[in-house]
Amino acid sequence: MSESNGPNDGRVSTEKLPGRSRKRFPDISSRAYEHPADRSALVALRKLTGFDTVFKSLSGLLPERSLRLLFLSDSVRVSDEQFAHLNAMLRDACYILDLEKVPSMYVTMDPQPNAMCIGMDAPIIVVTTGLVELLDEEEMRAVIGHEVGHALSGHSVYRTILLFLTNLALRVAWIPLGNLAVLAIITALREWFRKSELSADRAGLLVGQDLQASMRGLMKIAGGNHLHEMNVDAFLKQADEYEAAGDLRDSVLKILNVLPRSHPFTTVRAAELRRWAATREYQRLMDGHYPRRTADKDASVSDAFRESATHYADTVKKSKDPLMGLIRDITNGAGDVGGKLRDRFTGGGTSQATAERPAGSAADSDQDPEDDQPESPQP
């Protein structure tokens, strides 16, 4: 590979790679690390030949050109001359994930720690000064890998397309029931956004190949630069407590709290990443067994949706959330649905319900043996 003279004009250089050895994933498909719900949506979109091409041709109608000019004029572009350590990390991330074209990257003045990957014609990565000052080198490497993962998955293209469609839908919200339709679109869009963030977290781990650094980075985003006051294990216990806490009222509040967010809650992201890092899927990937980009065109939409459905069913089965527990009870044919609903809302009747269960009943099997094991693992 030849040396690039700038952030946009060449292939990834093998020079200035980090001191410690990291595995590289030639021709890796983004399907290797994408969350099942994210993957199913992307596989379906990729099958719509010419869909993104049409919208790329309309990019002049979108704010992308304005954003590019804004960052070029009022931010610092990462290069060998400016923020050289970030530039080395960016090239390293692209080398590891085999992303041929290195995206432009900018540092913008903002005390709020944040990062994003936007753009249709070519991805742009933007990180804030707050994030650069908050994270150490290995933590920052995971974040840059996260954003490169967005670029490899095509999230920047499809996010822009869907946001464009959402804005278009808002213009016809005056149509009867139009507001409900728009709300449904936005809700679904944000759900996909959240899953795409989980995918990108996995990409960040593949680039950094340091789970503890990924955990620390997420913990710092939640609690600031006070590592001596924080503990990763205690932080992850918060995710367990959040999932299992309360009754149905708390479950409803959790849903309402997350609906307006584009990112999952930080403790949830950390727990999800550790959980994935403990799977056989991750180990096989690290051993070099992963789907290839050259086979993306043959990916099955039905298989992707089936994997997504299986994932959600497994989530319901293993979840400690009261609402998911009620769904399990109903699915397993619980007789007194009204009583169960009352108990779940009030938090009462747990011990009585347990005492009344026949030995070996379906309700007894709700708890998966793996639930007692430690779970594996904002920009």
Salt bridges, closest charged atoms under 4 A:
GLU34 OE2 - ARG46 NH2 3.28
ASP38 OD2 - HIS155 NE2 2.93
GLU64 OE2 - ARG68 NH2 2.86
ASP80 OD1 - LYS16 NZ 3.69
ASP92 OD2 - ARG141 NH1 2.84
ASP98 OD1 - ARG24 NH2 3.04
GLU100 OE1 - ARG11 NH1 2.69
ASP136 OD2 - ARG216 NH2 3.21
GLU137 OE2 - ARG141 NH2 2.95
GLU138 OE1 - ARG20 NH2 3.18
GLU138 OE1 - ARG22 NH2 2.74
GLU138 OE2 - ARG141 NE 3.76
GLU139 OE2 - ARG216 NE 2.73
GLU139 OE1 - LYS220 NZ 2.83
GLU147 OE2 - HIS146 NE2 3.86
GLU191 OE1 - ARG194 NH2 3.17
GLU191 OE2 - LYS195 NZ 2.63
GLU197 OE1 - HIS146 NE2 2.91
GLU197 OE2 - HIS150 NE2 3.18
GLU197 OE2 - ARG159 NH2 2.77
GLU197 OE1 - HIS263 NE2 3.40
ASP201 OD1 - HIS146 ND1 2.89
ASP201 OD1 - ARG269 NH2 2.74
GLU229 OE2 - HIS228 NE2 3.60
ASP247 OD2 - ARG249 NH2 2.51
GLU272 OE2 - ARG275 NH1 3.25
ASP296 OD1 - ARG31 NE 2.79
ASP303 OD1 - ARG306 NH1 2.56
GLU307 OE1 - ARG39 NH1 2.38
ASP314 OD2 - LYS318 NZ 3.77
ASP321 OD1 - LYS254 NZ 2.84
ASP329 OD2 - LYS340 NZ 3.87
ASP329 OD2 - ARG344 NH2 2.56
ASP343 OD1 - ARG342 NH2 3.56
ASP366 OD2 - ARG328 NE 3.93
ASP368 OD2 - LYS317 NZ 3.79
GLU370 OE1 - LYS318 NZ 2.97
GLU375 OE1 - ARG275 NH2 2.24
GLU375 OE2 - LYS320 NZ 3.63
